[in-house]
Amino acid sequence: MPPKKSTKQNSVVNSHVEAESHGHSHTMGKTHAPGGGHVLEGENPFGDGHVLCGGEIPVGRPQQMALMFEMIKGMQQTQAELAESLKQLKEVNSNKEDRAKTRMTTQERERPLKEPRHFVRKPPYPIELLKEPYPEKYETPTFALFDGRKGSAIEHISKFLDSMGPFAAHGELCLREFSKSLVDRAYTWYTVLPVESIRTWEDMVESFCSKYFHAEEKITLVNLHSTKQLIEEDLVKYIHRFRDVSLDCHVKYQKGELVEVCIDNMLPEFRAHLENLDITRFAPLLQKARKTAVSVKPQVEKGRDKKGPPQALTAYRGSTKTATGFTPFSLVYGTDTIAPTELLVPSPRILHGMDLEADADICAKARVADLESLKEARELAQVRSLRYHQKLSNAYGKTLQTRIFAKGPYFIHEAYDSGYYKLAKADVTILADPINGKWLKRYYS
C-alpha cells in the first residue's frame, strides 16, 4: 500500500490550494461549478442549500484531488516494485536451469558409452566392405530390376554384370551394389539374409540362383509338332508364331526339318499348295505363304446349330441297322427313341404311350415287359450281325490275297495324335527319343 504522508505536508498543500483558490475567486469575481458552468458570487455550486460567501469555495474538493494524486503515485511505485521482483525471480529460475543442465551434461559425460542403435539392418556381406571407398570414376549404373516373381535368376545376374561394365570383375563392389537391382519379394529375401552369411560374390550368386531357380520347359521337336495352325489364324501369323517357338528349341535341328514340320501343321488348304515345294528356310516360306494366302481362302465351317449334334445323335440312335435289324437305342433301353417331330405332331406310338402313362400300373407293366424282352433282342441282333459279316466276307474275300510280312526290329509302343510315335525293341526296351510317323515304313508298302 502507498506510504503515508505526514499531516504537515497535507496542511501545506491544502493551504496552498486554498490560497490559489481565493486569489482566483477575487480576481475573476466568480467560481466554477463542478459541471463546468460558471456560478456567480453568492451561489452554492454544490446545490446543498447553503449560499457561500463571496469568493469562498468548499474545502473538501482539493483534498480529494490530493488523495487521488497520492494513490496514483503509490500504485506506480507498487508496480515498479512488482516488476523488480519478477525480474529477480526470472534471474533465480534461469540460474537454477543452468545448474541443472550443467549437472545433466556432467552425468552424461560420466555415463559409459553404449553400442549405437542402428535402424538399418547390417548387410549379409562383411561389414568391413562398407568402409572401403568406391573405385575412381565409378558411377552407379541403372540396373535391371528383379522382383522374384517372374524372370530368370541367371538372366538377371548376366544383366547385372553387363550393367557393371568394366567393374564386373570387382567382386566386392558387386556385393555392395547387388541389392540395388532387387525389388519387391527379391529385396525382402535379401534383407532377411543372416549377417555376414555371404563372404564372396560367388556365394551371393549361388544363394540367389538356388532361391529363384525357375524350371523352364525345354522346347523339342515334340513340342513343335503340337504347334498347329488355328482355324481362323492367318497363314503368315502362324508361320511367325511357329518360328518364335522354334527359336526356343535349343536342340540342334536342321532348318529344313523345322520348315517341314511347320508346313505339316498348316491347314489342309495351305498345306496342299506348299508341301510339294522345295523350301528349306523360313524366309522363302514366308514369301510363298503371302502369295498363297491371297489366292487360297480357307474353308470356314458354317456356324453349326446348337441342336445339330443332338439331332444327328438322335438320327443315329433311331435308325434301324442293316446288320442287326434293331436300332442302337432299342438295344440299350429296350424301346425305340422318340424323335422331336413326334413330340410336336404326336404319332400313334406317342398317343398310345400317353394313354399308358395315364395309368401308372399299366405303364410300369409295359416297361417291365420291354426290359424282359431286351436280352432276347440282343441275342437275336448278335446272330444277325454275325450272319451279315459272314455274308460280306464270302462276297469280298474271294479276291483277297494273303501276304506274309517279316517282323522288324521295332514295334510301336505309344502313338500320339500329333503324329509322332515311341518305339520299343523286341526285348521291350523303349527308345527315349520319339520319331515322326512319316519316317516309319508302313507294313503294306
PyMOL commands that set and color helices and strands:
alter all, ss='L'
color gray80, all
select helices_A, chain A and resi 7-28+60-110+127-131+153-167+171-181+184-191+201-211+221-225+235-247+255-264+268-274+282-295+308-318+328-333+340-344+348-358+360-372+374-396+437-439
alter helices_A, ss='H'
color red, helices_A
select strands_A, chain A and resi 31-32+38-39+410-415+420-425+435-436
alter strands_A, ss='S'
color yellow, strands_A
deselect
rebuild
show_as cartoon
